Amino acid sequence: MAESNDSHPIPDQLYHTTLTVVDYHLDTSGSTRDFYVLGTHTTVSAAKAFALGALKSLGYQPDDFADYTTRLDTPPESWTHGDGVMVYAKGAAGQELLVGLDTKPNTESLPAGPDDTPLLPEDADQLYYVLQNRTDYNQDKSGAYQTAEIEGCYAHREDAIAAAKGVLGMDREEFAQYDEREDVDDETDGWPFGDEVLVHAVAQTGENYTVAVKTVVGAHRKHGKA
């Protein structure tokens, strides 16, 4: 861990709490899913504590779900929801919510602030996350085989947009199809890849990729309890 000029330590890693929503009610294959970040912390202990209560921050209580379980109350050998998942919840209609942790480098050198959260510059009020989703139709023709990854987080929106365009942009000529728009706010006619998606690409081997810029506020707006 480095030391910043104003004595705030700069952690080498950031610990992101993620939310994956799989909507089996809309599509029984499990191919309809969203991936968001719910918060970022500078210590793993703070991130774990936040993740365990993350669904409450969205307005949910455990008894809102048909099935609700956490790593805290489950023996390790009985946990079946993945190593990075901290909370699993299943609604009565079939929607699944998985809260996980993802550790990534602190590429913007954000110092540690209050409550083990990153200290943002004075001209910033939230983090912007670049998220890449990969759908491999070779593994599952329904599109249910998906992986999502945080490519970076940024204090300024314009930096996140530039980074999002660079995730696949260096290899754009290698794709069978490559679609990009200028900004997530663009009213692009017929853009079918999602409101927050900036880049869509199809590999020669058939895998589909999207790169989006999302915020914690957006996750609360879309997935908070009504």
C-alpha positions in Angstrom: 0.0 0.0 0.0 1.4 3.3 -1.1 1.2 6.7 0.8 -0.4 9.7 -0.9 0.9 13.2 -0.5 -1.8 14.2 2.0 -1.2 11.1 4.2 -4.2 9.1 2.9 -2.9 5.6 2.1 -3.4 4.5 -1.5 -4.4 0.8 -1.6 -3.0 -1.4 -4.4 -6.3 -3.1 -4.8 -10.0 -2.1 -4.6 -12.7 -4.5 -3.5 -15.9 -4.2 -5.5 -19.3 -5.6 -4.4 -21.1 -6.9 -7.5 -24.7 -7.8 -8.2 -25.7 -10.3 -10.8 -29.4 -10.6 -11.5 -30.6 -13.7 -13.5 -34.2 -13.4 -14.6 -35.6 -17.0 -15.0 -39.1 -15.5 -15.0 -38.5 -13.8 -18.3 -36.3 -16.5 -19.8 -36.0 -20.0 -18.3 -32.7 -20.5 -20.0 -31.0 -18.0 -17.7 -29.7 -15.9 -20.5 -31.4 -12.7 -19.4 -29.1 -11.3 -16.8 -27.7 -8.0 -15.6 -24.3 -7.2 -13.9 -23.7 -4.2 -11.7 -21.4 -2.8 -9.0 -23.1 -1.9 -5.7 -20.1 -0.4 -3.9 -16.3 -0.2 -3.7 -14.1 -0.5 -0.6 -10.4 -0.2 0.1 -10.2 -3.2 2.5 -11.5 -6.7 2.0 -13.1 -6.8 5.5 -15.2 -3.7 4.8 -16.2 -5.1 1.4 -17.3 -8.4 2.9 -19.4 -6.7 5.6 -21.0 -4.4 2.9 -21.7 -7.4 0.6 -23.5 -9.3 3.3 -25.9 -6.4 3.8 -26.0 -5.2 0.2 -29.5 -6.4 -0.6 -30.8 -4.5 2.4 -29.3 -1.3 0.8 -31.6 -2.1 -2.2 -34.6 -2.2 0.1 -34.9 -6.0 0.4 -35.2 -8.1 3.5 -34.4 -11.9 3.7 -38.0 -12.8 4.0 -38.7 -11.1 0.7 -37.2 -14.2 -1.0 -38.2 -17.8 -1.4 -34.5 -18.7 -0.7 -31.9 -16.5 1.0 -28.5 -17.7 2.1 -25.1 -16.2 2.8 -21.5 -17.4 3.1 -21.7 -16.4 6.8 -24.4 -18.9 7.7 -23.4 -21.8 5.3 -20.6 -24.3 5.9 -17.9 -23.9 3.2 -18.4 -27.5 1.9 -22.2 -26.8 1.4 -21.8 -23.6 -0.5 -22.8 -24.2 -4.2 -23.0 -20.6 -5.6 -19.4 -19.9 -6.5 -16.3 -18.8 -4.6 -16.8 -15.1 -5.2 -20.5 -15.1 -4.2 -21.3 -13.8 -0.7 -25.2 -13.8 -0.9 -27.6 -15.8 -2.9 -31.3 -14.9 -3.1 -34.1 -16.4 -5.2 -37.5 -14.6 -5.6 -40.8 -16.4 -5.8 -41.1 -15.7 -9.5 -37.7 -17.3 -10.2 -35.4 -14.2 -10.3 -32.0 -14.9 -8.8 -29.8 -12.2 -7.2 -26.1 -13.0 -6.5 -24.0 -10.6 -4.5 -20.3 -11.2 -5.0 -16.8 -9.7 -4.5 -14.3 -8.8 -7.2 -10.8 -7.6 -6.4 -9.2 -5.3 -9.0 -6.1 -3.1 -9.2 -6.5 0.5 -8.0 -5.6 1.9 -11.5 -6.6 5.5 -10.6 -4.6 5.4 -7.4 -7.6 6.5 -5.4 -6.7 7.0 -1.7 -8.6 5.4 1.2 -11.2 7.7 2.6 -13.8 7.4 5.4 -15.4 4.0 6.1 -12.8 2.2 4.0 -14.2 3.7 0.8 -12.2 5.4 -1.9 -11.7 9.2 -1.5 -12.8 10.9 -4.7 -11.4 14.1 -6.2 -13.3 17.3 -5.3 -14.8 17.5 -8.7 -16.2 13.9 -8.6 -19.3 12.6 -6.8 -19.4 8.9 -7.8 -17.4 6.2 -9.5 -18.1 5.0 -13.1 -17.4 1.3 -13.8 -16.4 -0.2 -17.1 -18.0 -3.7 -17.3 -17.4 -6.3 -20.0 -19.8 -9.1 -20.6 -19.0 -12.2 -22.7 -21.6 -14.6 -24.0 -20.3 -17.8 -25.4 -22.9 -19.5 -27.7 -20.5 -22.3 -28.3 -20.8 -23.4 -24.7 -24.6 -22.9 -24.6 -26.7 -22.0 -27.6 -29.3 -20.3 -25.4 -26.8 -17.6 -24.4 -26.9 -18.6 -20.7 -23.1 -19.1 -20.6 -22.0 -15.6 -19.6 -19.0 -14.1 -17.8 -18.8 -10.5 -16.6 -15.7 -8.6 -15.6 -14.9 -5.2 -14.1 -12.4 -3.6 -16.5 -11.8 -0.5 -14.4 -13.5 2.2 -12.3 -13.0 5.9 -12.8 -13.8 9.1 -10.9 -14.8 10.9 -14.1 -17.4 9.8 -16.6 -15.4 10.9 -19.6 -12.4 8.7 -18.5 -14.7 5.7 -18.1 -16.2 6.2 -21.6 -12.7 6.5 -23.2 -11.6 3.3 -21.3 -14.7 1.4 -22.4 -14.0 2.2 -26.0 -10.4 0.9 -25.6 -11.3 -2.5 -24.1 -12.0 -4.1 -27.4 -11.1 -1.2 -29.8 -7.4 -2.2 -30.3 -8.6 -5.5 -31.8 -11.7 -4.2 -33.6 -10.5 -5.4 -37.0 -10.3 -9.0 -35.7 -14.1 -9.2 -35.0 -16.7 -10.3 -37.4 -18.9 -7.5 -36.2 -18.0 -4.4 -34.2 -20.5 -1.7 -33.1 -19.7 1.4 -31.1 -21.5 4.6 -30.2 -20.2 7.9 -29.0 -21.8 8.1 -25.6 -24.3 6.1 -23.5 -26.6 9.2 -23.6 -26.8 9.1 -27.4 -30.2 8.5 -28.8 -28.9 6.0 -31.3 -31.7 4.8 -33.6 -32.1 1.1 -33.4 -29.3 0.5 -30.8 -30.4 -2.9 -29.5 -27.6 -3.7 -27.1 -28.7 -1.9 -23.9 -28.9 1.6 -22.6 -25.6 1.6 -20.8 -23.7 -0.3 -23.5 -21.1 1.6 -25.6 -19.5 -1.3 -27.5 -20.8 -4.6 -28.9 -18.7 -7.0 -30.8 -19.0 -10.5 -32.3 -15.8 -12.7 -32.5 -15.1 -14.8 -35.5 -15.7 -17.8 -33.3 -19.2 -16.6 -32.4 -18.7 -15.2 -28.9 -20.6 -11.9 -28.2 -19.1 -9.1 -26.2 -20.6 -5.9 -24.7 -18.8 -3.1 -22.9 -20.9 -0.8 -20.7 -20.4 2.1 -18.3 -22.5 1.8 -15.2 -22.8 3.4 -11.8 -24.0 2.3 -8.3 -26.9 4.8 -8.7 -28.0 3.0 -11.8 -28.0 -0.4 -10.0 -30.2 1.0 -7.3 -32.6 2.6 -9.8 -33.0 -0.6 -11.8 -32.9 -3.3 -9.1 -34.0 -1.6 -5.9 -37.2 -2.9 -4.3 -40.2 -1.1 -5.7 
